[in-house]
Amino acid sequence: MSRKPAVLGPDGTPTLIDVARVAGVSPITVSRALGRPEVVAAKTRQRVLDAVRITGYVPNLAAGALASSRSRLVAIMLPTIANSIFSDTVQALTERLAQAGYQTLLGLTGYDPAQEEALLSALLGRRPDGIVLTGTEHTPDSRQCLARVGIPVVEAWDLCEHPLDMLVGFSHEAVGRAVATYLLDKGYRRVSVVTLDDPRGIRRSESLAQALAEQPGVVVAIERLPVPATLATGREGLSRLLASGKAGDVVVCSSDTIAQGVLAEAASRQLVVPTELAVMGFGDLSSAAHMHPPLSTVRVDGLRIGRSIAEALLARFANPSMARTPLRLDTGFEVIERSTT
């Protein structure tokens, strides 16, 4: 596309009409290409995007949202970005929404329902088309507010009996029981846990401990540490367990990042893994299979979670009546055995 001189608005600011002139299309086509890209041919939309770049036009999204009742914005609430356990989910979710012409906004809750409530209060005034929440623990005010505004909501990375709206995730209690069964089958009877002080990690740990406690002769010790997950946190967790004499035969960690820290501390103390100390993580990060030794863990299909959330939201945007049959999707998990156990 050749560069054409733009005829700017009276204050020198490029307008939608300027974009239309440069692109050689009508203003309504520009509006559709920017607001509803799925209804515009790919070549035409590209001409419009080229014209936007040439003119420096910035769409007035607030005005567009008022006119169409659509903001083309989806808000995603994450506990943290300090480690990559949520990266696959966010990547798949944002890519699919972008293909459909939606942009995403990330908010960090710090595993704190009160912080989530504050973020929701700030965001709802901008009327996002959809909201993605990590987990199912929310304040009463958050629940009432979300029910009142009627915006499609997906709770992710969890399951519960009474979701706010749509639900895509897995059972953390089932993870705990599955890990307990795996460890018992491997012959471990002295089990220690290093978990962060986050609700889902605690639920996994408590489920694990409860399942192990049902077996005679099994000893369980839990070390709870503050968020976020770091290698230093894992090293501190193992140090505390060793100092108290509660390290046991295997250390189960609430994330692969914590497990990496435990392995680092074990190596510094010349503990042989897994003969002197076995280690198990959670999340199956891309680094888990390439550690030394490779880390046993629990695999969660973050890509599937992200894609499923995006498709659920897009389907609801296209057909709001689908709220009568809301989505309940269990994406499952898999225990992965590697050299650390």
C-alpha positions in Angstrom: 0.0 0.0 0.0 1.5 3.4 -1.0 1.7 6.1 1.5 -1.0 8.8 0.9 -1.1 12.2 2.5 -3.7 12.2 5.2 -6.3 15.0 5.6 -6.4 15.5 9.3 -9.1 16.8 11.5 -9.4 20.5 12.4 -7.2 20.1 15.5 -4.5 18.2 13.6 -5.6 14.9 15.1 -6.3 12.1 12.6 -9.9 10.9 12.4 -11.7 7.9 11.3 -12.6 9.8 8.0 -8.8 10.3 7.4 -8.2 6.6 7.8 -11.0 5.9 5.3 -9.6 8.3 2.7 -6.1 6.8 3.0 -7.4 3.2 2.9 -9.8 4.0 0.0 -12.8 2.6 1.8 -15.9 4.0 3.5 -15.9 5.2 7.1 -18.3 2.5 8.1 -15.9 -0.1 6.7 -13.1 1.4 8.9 -15.4 1.2 11.9 -16.2 -2.4 11.2 -12.6 -3.4 10.6 -11.6 -1.9 13.9 -14.6 -2.9 16.0 -15.9 -6.1 14.3 -12.9 -7.5 12.3 -14.6 -10.8 11.8 -17.1 -9.3 9.4 -14.5 -7.6 7.2 -12.5 -9.4 4.5 -8.9 -10.0 5.5 -7.4 -7.8 2.7 -9.7 -4.9 3.4 -8.9 -5.1 7.1 -5.2 -5.0 6.4 -5.7 -1.9 4.2 -7.4 -0.3 7.1 -4.7 -1.3 9.6 -2.1 0.1 7.2 -4.0 3.4 7.0 -4.2 3.5 10.8 -0.5 3.2 11.0 0.1 5.8 8.3 -2.2 8.4 9.8 -1.4 7.7 13.4 -5.1 7.3 14.2 -6.0 6.2 17.7 -9.6 4.7 17.9 -11.8 6.1 20.6 -12.6 2.8 22.2 -14.7 4.4 24.9 -17.0 6.0 22.4 -17.2 2.7 20.5 -18.1 0.8 23.6 -20.9 3.3 24.4 -22.3 3.0 20.9 -22.1 -0.7 20.6 -22.3 -1.8 24.2 -19.0 -3.8 23.5 -15.6 -2.8 24.7 -13.7 -5.6 22.9 -11.8 -6.0 26.2 -11.4 -9.1 28.4 -9.9 -8.8 31.9 -7.8 -11.6 33.2 -7.0 -11.8 37.0 -3.9 -13.7 37.9 -2.4 -14.4 41.3 1.2 -13.7 40.1 3.5 -13.5 37.2 6.5 -14.3 39.3 6.7 -17.8 37.8 5.5 -19.3 34.6 2.9 -21.8 35.8 0.1 -19.7 34.2 2.0 -18.8 31.1 0.5 -21.4 28.8 -3.0 -20.6 29.8 -2.5 -16.8 29.3 -0.7 -17.3 26.0 -3.4 -19.5 24.5 -6.2 -17.3 25.9 -4.9 -14.0 24.6 -3.9 -15.4 21.2 -7.4 -16.8 20.5 -9.1 -13.7 21.7 -6.8 -11.5 19.6 -7.8 -13.6 16.5 -11.4 -12.6 17.2 -10.5 -8.9 17.7 -10.5 -8.8 21.5 -7.7 -7.3 23.6 -6.8 -8.5 27.1 -5.9 -6.7 30.3 -4.0 -8.4 33.1 -4.6 -7.7 36.8 -2.5 -9.2 39.6 -4.3 -10.3 42.8 -1.4 -11.6 44.9 -3.6 -14.5 46.0 -5.6 -12.0 47.9 -9.4 -12.0 47.4 -9.5 -8.4 48.8 -7.1 -7.3 46.1 -9.2 -9.1 43.5 -12.2 -7.1 44.7 -10.4 -3.8 44.4 -9.3 -4.7 40.8 -12.8 -5.7 39.9 -14.2 -2.4 41.2 -11.7 -0.5 39.1 -12.3 -2.6 35.9 -16.0 -2.9 35.9 -16.4 0.8 35.3 -14.7 0.2 31.9 -17.3 -2.5 31.2 -15.1 -5.3 29.9 -17.0 -7.8 27.7 -15.7 -10.7 29.8 -13.7 -11.5 33.0 -11.4 -14.4 33.8 -10.7 -15.2 37.4 -8.1 -17.6 38.7 -9.6 -19.8 41.3 -13.0 -19.9 43.0 -12.3 -18.0 46.2 -13.8 -14.5 46.1 -15.1 -12.0 48.6 -18.9 -11.8 49.1 -18.9 -8.3 47.7 -17.1 -9.5 44.5 -19.7 -12.2 44.1 -22.6 -9.8 44.5 -21.1 -7.3 42.1 -20.4 -9.8 39.4 -23.8 -11.2 39.7 -25.4 -7.8 39.4 -23.5 -6.5 36.3 -24.1 -9.7 34.3 -20.8 -9.8 32.5 -19.7 -13.3 31.4 -17.2 -14.7 33.9 -15.0 -17.7 33.7 -13.3 -19.1 36.8 -10.2 -21.0 35.8 -7.7 -23.5 37.3 -10.3 -24.8 39.7 -13.5 -26.6 40.2 -16.3 -26.0 42.7 -20.0 -26.9 43.3 -21.4 -23.4 42.9 -19.4 -21.4 40.3 -20.2 -17.8 39.5 -20.8 -18.6 35.9 -18.5 -20.6 33.6 -15.9 -22.9 35.0 -12.7 -24.4 33.4 -10.2 -26.2 35.5 -9.5 -29.3 37.6 -9.9 -30.6 41.1 -7.0 -29.7 43.5 -8.4 -32.2 45.9 -8.2 -34.9 43.3 -4.6 -33.9 42.6 -3.7 -34.4 46.3 -5.4 -37.9 46.3 -3.6 -38.9 43.1 -0.2 -37.9 44.4 -0.9 -39.8 47.6 -1.7 -42.9 45.7 1.4 -42.6 43.6 3.7 -42.1 46.6 2.2 -45.0 48.5 2.6 -47.3 45.4 6.2 -46.2 45.3 6.7 -47.3 48.9 7.1 -43.8 50.5 5.9 -43.7 54.1 7.6 -40.5 55.5 6.2 -37.6 53.4 6.9 -33.9 53.8 5.2 -31.0 51.9 6.5 -27.6 51.0 3.5 -25.4 50.0 2.9 -21.7 49.5 0.3 -19.9 51.4 -2.2 -19.9 48.5 -5.6 -21.5 48.7 -5.2 -24.0 45.9 -1.8 -25.2 47.0 -3.1 -25.6 50.6 -6.1 -27.6 49.3 -3.8 -29.9 47.4 -1.6 -30.4 50.4 -4.5 -31.0 52.8 -6.0 -33.5 50.4 -2.7 -35.3 50.1 -2.2 -35.3 53.9 -5.7 -36.6 54.5 -5.3 -39.5 52.0 -2.0 -40.5 53.5 -3.3 -40.3 57.0 -5.8 -43.0 56.2 -2.8 -45.4 55.8 -1.2 -46.9 58.9 2.4 -46.0 59.6 2.5 -43.0 57.3 4.0 -39.7 58.7 3.2 -36.4 57.1 4.8 -33.0 57.8 3.7 -29.7 56.1 5.8 -26.6 55.8 3.9 -23.5 54.7 5.7 -20.5 53.2 4.6 -17.1 52.0 4.0 -16.4 48.3 5.3 -16.0 45.6 7.1 -19.2 44.4 10.8 -18.7 44.1 13.9 -20.9 44.2 14.8 -19.3 47.4 11.5 -20.3 48.9 12.1 -23.9 48.0 15.5 -23.8 49.5 14.2 -22.3 52.7 11.4 -24.9 52.9 13.8 -27.9 52.7 16.2 -26.2 55.2 13.3 -25.9 57.7 12.3 -29.5 57.2 15.8 -30.7 57.7 16.4 -28.5 60.8 13.2 -29.9 62.4 14.0 -33.5 61.4 10.8 -33.7 59.3 12.2 -33.9 55.8 11.1 -37.6 55.4 11.8 -39.7 52.4 10.1 -37.5 49.8 9.3 -33.8 49.6 6.1 -32.8 47.7 6.1 -29.2 46.5 3.2 -27.0 45.6 4.9 -25.9 42.3 7.8 -26.9 40.1 9.6 -23.7 41.0 9.5 -24.7 44.7 10.7 -28.1 43.7 13.7 -26.6 41.9 14.7 -24.8 45.0 14.4 -27.9 47.1 16.7 -29.7 44.6 19.2 -26.9 44.7 19.3 -27.0 48.5 19.6 -30.8 48.5 22.5 -30.6 46.1 24.2 -28.0 48.3 24.0 -30.5 51.2 25.2 -33.3 49.0 21.9 -35.3 49.4 21.5 -37.8 46.6 18.2 -37.6 44.8 16.1 -39.8 44.9 17.9 -42.4 47.1 18.3 -40.1 50.1 15.6 -37.6 49.3 12.9 -37.8 46.6 11.2 -34.7 45.2 8.0 -34.0 43.4 6.6 -30.8 41.9 3.4 -29.5 40.4 2.7 -27.9 37.1 5.2 -29.6 34.7 6.9 -26.4 33.6 8.9 -26.6 30.4 12.1 -26.8 32.5 10.9 -29.8 34.6 11.9 -32.5 32.1 15.4 -30.9 31.6 16.5 -30.5 35.1 19.2 -32.7 36.7 17.7 -35.0 37.6 14.5 -34.6 35.7 11.6 -33.6 38.0 8.6 -35.8 38.7 5.5 -33.6 38.8 1.8 -33.2 38.0 1.0 -32.0 34.5 -1.8 -29.5 34.0 -2.9 -28.8 30.5 -2.6 -25.0 30.6 -3.0 -24.6 26.8 -6.3 -26.5 26.9 -7.5 -24.4 29.8 -6.7 -21.1 27.9 -8.2 -22.2 24.6 -11.4 -23.5 26.4 -11.8 -20.2 28.3 -11.5 -18.2 25.0 -13.9 -20.4 23.1 -16.4 -20.3 26.0 -16.3 -16.5 26.1 -16.5 -16.0 22.4 -19.5 -18.4 22.3 -21.2 -16.4 25.0 -20.5 -13.1 23.3 -22.1 -14.4 20.1 -25.1 -15.9 21.9 -25.8 -14.5 25.4 -28.7 -16.9 25.8 -26.1 -19.7 26.4 -25.9 -18.5 30.0 -28.8 -20.8 30.6 -26.5 -23.8 30.0 -23.2 -22.6 31.5 -19.9 -24.4 30.8 -18.5 -26.8 33.4 -15.3 -28.3 32.0 -12.9 -30.5 33.9 -9.6 -30.4 32.1 -8.0 -33.0 34.3 -4.3 -33.6 35.2 -1.6 -36.3 34.9 1.0 -37.6 37.4 4.4 -37.6 35.6 7.1 -39.9 36.9 10.7 -38.8 36.3 14.0 -39.4 38.0 13.4 -37.4 41.2 11.0 -40.1 42.6 
